[in-house]
């Protein structure tokens, strides 16, 4: 199933992409939750009800060509990110292969959806791009084992870990949190693809195009730590909750390692494409 959050005349609504239409689940069946996060929290029976509602001939539909998409999970309880999780990216960064996942986070104010603008902060001159597969937690869990961790994974979406490198790498103490969580620095979307449809998340092509030019081109099999390892590791630190996001790291080709470096500028168009999920497209503009 391909879940989304759409803007409707009555506000944001959980929706299912079916063919060329988005089905407004709550409008079709008022007993269904308004948000994707609430759908996930209600468990598999609710997701089955959502699939049944989407298949109804009288379902409330919006053409995909005209609908405004929001972030699939606009209000994640947590957005946790993994650094240096692709072998090719660790190599280009000159960093050793991590022996365990490197964690940092983003605040919810960084989340934006497809088509929204990444805003370049006036205090940074080195804003970089990073294409990422994002895990979406579907079931609450703490201290998970690697063997059972995938039971807590609802599905995956596309994420963009926008990074102010001058804050992340050049400030005293290396300000990873500050450099990664400026407002608008976490675009996600366009849809959340549930695991029954996505299949293996460790063999998906992942690409980033900047103004049509391919800058990153890899595959999720390059990940050092797999999805189940990441879920289990993070759950040793915090309780995982439905709607939590885990950005799983980026492949090689980022801007700051290029010679000369390539940083985002006003007017740029960034497209991230991940196999079986779709394309996340955002424009770049200067902060007001």
C-alpha positions as CSV (number, residue, x, y, z in Angstrom):
1,X,0.0,0.0,0.0
2,X,1.2,3.5,-0.8
3,X,0.2,5.9,2.0
4,X,0.3,9.7,1.7
5,X,-0.9,12.8,3.4
6,X,-2.9,15.1,1.2
7,X,-4.3,18.6,1.6
8,X,-8.1,18.6,1.2
9,X,-10.7,21.4,1.6
10,X,-11.2,20.1,5.1
11,X,-7.6,19.9,6.0
12,X,-4.7,17.3,5.9
13,X,-5.9,13.8,5.4
14,X,-4.4,10.3,5.3
15,X,-4.7,8.9,1.8
16,X,-3.9,5.9,-0.3
17,X,-2.5,6.2,-3.8
18,X,-4.4,3.9,-6.1
19,X,-3.7,4.1,-9.8
20,X,-3.8,7.8,-10.7
21,X,-6.0,8.8,-7.7
22,X,-5.5,9.6,-4.0
23,X,-8.2,8.1,-1.8
24,X,-9.3,10.3,1.1
25,X,-9.6,7.6,3.8
26,X,-11.5,9.5,6.4
27,X,-13.9,11.0,3.9
28,X,-14.6,7.5,2.5
29,X,-14.9,5.9,6.0
30,X,-15.3,8.4,8.8
31,X,-14.3,5.8,11.4
32,X,-10.8,5.7,9.9
33,X,-8.1,8.0,11.5
34,X,-7.3,11.4,10.0
35,X,-3.5,10.9,9.9
36,X,-1.1,8.3,8.6
37,X,0.6,8.2,12.0
38,X,-2.7,7.3,13.7
39,X,-3.3,4.6,11.1
40,X,0.1,3.1,11.9
41,X,-0.5,3.3,15.6
42,X,-3.8,1.5,15.3
43,X,-2.0,-1.6,13.9
44,X,-2.4,-4.1,11.1
45,X,-6.3,-4.4,11.3
46,X,-6.6,-0.6,10.7
47,X,-4.3,-0.8,7.8
48,X,-6.4,-3.6,6.3
49,X,-9.5,-1.4,6.8
50,X,-7.7,1.4,5.0
51,X,-6.9,-0.9,2.0
52,X,-10.5,-2.0,1.9
53,X,-11.8,1.5,2.0
54,X,-9.5,2.6,-0.8
55,X,-10.8,-0.2,-3.0
56,X,-14.5,0.8,-2.6
57,X,-16.2,2.0,-5.8
58,X,-17.6,5.0,-3.9
59,X,-14.3,6.1,-2.4
60,X,-13.6,9.8,-2.3
61,X,-10.9,10.4,-4.9
62,X,-8.6,13.3,-5.8
63,X,-6.6,13.1,-9.1
64,X,-2.9,12.7,-8.5
65,X,-2.2,15.4,-11.1
66,X,-4.0,18.1,-9.0
67,X,-3.6,17.0,-5.4
68,X,-1.2,18.8,-3.0
69,X,1.0,16.3,-1.2
70,X,2.3,17.0,2.3
71,X,5.0,15.0,4.1
72,X,3.6,11.5,4.6
73,X,4.3,11.9,8.4
74,X,4.2,15.6,9.0
75,X,4.6,15.2,12.7
76,X,7.0,12.4,13.6
77,X,7.6,11.8,17.3
78,X,11.3,11.5,16.5
79,X,13.5,11.9,13.4
80,X,16.7,10.0,14.0
81,X,19.5,9.9,11.5
82,X,22.4,7.6,10.8
83,X,25.8,9.0,9.7
84,X,28.3,7.3,7.5
85,X,26.2,4.3,6.7
86,X,27.2,3.7,3.1
87,X,30.6,2.3,2.4
88,X,31.2,4.5,-0.7
89,X,30.3,7.7,1.3
90,X,32.6,6.8,4.2
91,X,35.4,6.3,1.7
92,X,34.8,9.6,-0.1
93,X,34.6,11.4,3.3
94,X,38.0,9.9,4.4
95,X,36.3,8.3,7.4
96,X,36.8,4.8,8.7
97,X,34.0,2.3,8.4
98,X,32.0,2.7,11.7
99,X,31.9,-0.2,14.0
100,X,28.4,0.8,15.2
101,X,25.8,3.2,13.9
102,X,26.5,6.9,14.3
103,X,23.4,8.7,15.5
104,X,22.1,12.3,15.3
105,X,18.7,13.8,15.0
106,X,16.5,16.4,13.4
107,X,13.6,18.3,14.9
108,X,10.1,18.1,13.5
109,X,10.4,21.7,12.3
110,X,12.8,20.5,9.7
111,X,10.1,18.3,8.0
112,X,8.6,19.4,4.7
113,X,6.8,17.6,2.0
114,X,7.2,17.2,-1.8
115,X,7.3,20.4,-3.8
116,X,8.0,22.6,-0.7
117,X,11.0,24.8,-0.6
118,X,14.3,24.0,1.1
119,X,15.2,27.4,2.6
120,X,18.9,28.4,2.6
121,X,19.6,30.0,6.0
122,X,21.4,33.3,5.9
123,X,24.0,32.1,8.4
124,X,25.2,29.2,6.2
125,X,27.1,29.3,2.9
126,X,27.7,25.6,2.5
127,X,24.3,23.8,2.3
128,X,24.7,20.3,0.9
129,X,22.4,17.5,-0.3
130,X,22.1,13.9,0.8
131,X,19.7,11.3,-0.6
132,X,18.4,8.8,1.9
133,X,16.0,5.9,2.4
134,X,13.9,6.5,5.5
135,X,12.5,3.8,7.7
136,X,9.0,4.5,9.2
137,X,8.3,2.8,12.5
138,X,4.9,1.1,12.7
139,X,4.9,-0.5,16.2
140,X,6.1,0.7,19.6
141,X,9.2,-1.2,20.8
142,X,12.1,-1.0,23.2
143,X,15.4,-3.0,23.3
144,X,14.5,-4.9,20.1
145,X,16.5,-7.9,18.9
146,X,17.8,-7.9,15.4
147,X,15.8,-11.0,14.7
148,X,12.4,-9.3,15.5
149,X,13.2,-5.7,14.7
150,X,11.6,-5.7,11.2
151,X,8.2,-6.6,12.8
152,X,8.2,-2.9,14.0
153,X,8.9,-1.5,10.5
154,X,5.7,-0.2,8.8
155,X,7.4,0.9,5.5
156,X,9.8,3.3,3.9
157,X,9.8,6.7,2.2
158,X,12.4,9.0,0.6
159,X,14.3,11.5,2.7
160,X,16.6,14.4,2.0
161,X,19.2,15.0,4.8
162,X,20.0,18.6,3.9
163,X,23.2,19.6,5.7
164,X,24.9,22.9,6.5
165,X,28.4,21.7,6.3
166,X,30.0,24.9,7.7
167,X,27.9,24.3,10.9
168,X,28.3,20.6,11.0
169,X,32.0,20.3,10.4
170,X,33.6,23.7,11.0
171,X,32.1,24.9,14.3
172,X,33.8,24.2,17.6
173,X,33.0,20.6,18.6
174,X,31.4,19.9,15.1
175,X,27.8,20.9,15.5
176,X,26.1,17.9,13.8
177,X,22.7,18.6,15.3
178,X,22.8,22.3,14.4
179,X,24.1,21.7,11.0
180,X,21.4,19.1,10.2
181,X,18.2,20.5,11.6
182,X,17.7,24.0,10.3
183,X,14.0,24.5,9.3
184,X,13.1,22.7,6.1
185,X,16.2,20.5,6.2
186,X,14.3,17.2,6.2
187,X,12.1,16.8,3.1
188,X,10.3,13.5,3.0
189,X,7.8,11.8,0.6
190,X,6.1,11.5,-1.7
191,X,4.5,8.4,-0.2
192,X,5.1,5.8,2.5
193,X,5.3,2.3,0.9
194,X,4.4,-0.4,3.3
195,X,6.7,-3.4,3.6
196,X,4.3,-5.9,2.0
197,X,4.6,-3.9,-1.3
198,X,8.2,-2.7,-1.0
199,X,9.8,-6.0,-0.3
200,X,13.6,-6.0,0.5
201,X,14.7,-2.5,1.5
202,X,18.4,-3.5,1.0
203,X,18.4,-3.7,-2.8
204,X,16.9,-0.5,-4.1
205,X,18.5,1.9,-6.5
206,X,18.9,5.4,-5.1
207,X,19.8,8.5,-7.1
208,X,19.9,12.3,-6.6
209,X,19.6,14.7,-9.4
210,X,20.5,18.4,-9.1
211,X,19.0,20.5,-11.8
212,X,18.7,17.3,-13.9
213,X,22.3,16.2,-13.4
214,X,22.9,12.9,-11.5
215,X,25.0,13.6,-8.4
216,X,24.4,10.5,-6.4
217,X,23.8,7.0,-7.9
218,X,24.0,4.0,-5.7
219,X,22.0,1.1,-4.2
220,X,20.9,0.5,-0.6
221,X,22.9,-2.7,-0.6
222,X,25.8,-0.4,0.1
223,X,24.5,0.3,3.6
224,X,26.9,-0.8,6.3
225,X,24.1,-1.4,8.9
226,X,20.9,-3.0,7.6
227,X,17.4,-1.8,8.6
228,X,16.9,-4.5,11.3
229,X,20.3,-3.6,12.8
230,X,19.4,0.1,12.9
231,X,16.0,-0.5,14.5
232,X,17.5,-2.7,17.1
233,X,20.4,-0.3,17.9
234,X,18.2,2.8,18.1
235,X,15.7,1.0,20.4
236,X,18.5,0.4,22.9
237,X,18.6,4.2,23.4
238,X,14.9,5.3,22.9
239,X,11.5,3.7,22.7
240,X,10.5,3.5,19.1
241,X,7.0,4.8,18.4
242,X,4.6,4.7,15.4
243,X,5.6,7.4,13.0
244,X,9.2,7.7,14.1
245,X,11.5,8.2,11.2
246,X,15.0,6.8,10.8
247,X,17.1,8.3,8.0
248,X,19.5,5.5,7.0
249,X,22.4,7.4,5.6
250,X,23.5,8.6,2.2
251,X,25.7,7.2,-0.6
252,X,28.7,8.8,-2.3
253,X,28.5,11.9,-4.4
254,X,27.7,14.6,-1.9
255,X,28.7,18.2,-2.6
256,X,31.3,18.9,0.0
257,X,33.6,16.1,-1.2
258,X,33.6,17.3,-4.8
259,X,36.4,19.4,-6.3
260,X,35.4,22.1,-6.4
261,X,32.6,21.6,-3.8
262,X,29.0,21.9,-4.9
263,X,26.5,23.5,-2.6
264,X,22.8,24.3,-3.0
265,X,21.9,27.7,-4.3
266,X,18.7,29.6,-4.9
267,X,16.7,28.3,-7.8
268,X,18.1,24.8,-7.6
269,X,15.8,21.8,-8.1
270,X,16.7,18.6,-6.2
271,X,15.1,15.3,-7.1
272,X,15.7,12.1,-5.2
273,X,14.5,8.8,-6.7
274,X,14.4,5.5,-4.9
275,X,13.3,2.4,-6.7
276,X,9.7,1.2,-5.9
277,X,9.0,4.4,-3.9
278,X,9.0,7.3,-6.4
279,X,10.6,10.7,-6.7
280,X,10.9,13.4,-4.0
281,X,11.3,16.8,-5.7
282,X,12.0,20.1,-3.9
283,X,13.1,23.6,-5.0
284,X,15.7,25.7,-3.2
285,X,15.2,29.3,-2.1
286,X,16.8,31.8,0.2
287,X,15.4,32.3,3.7
288,X,13.3,35.4,4.1
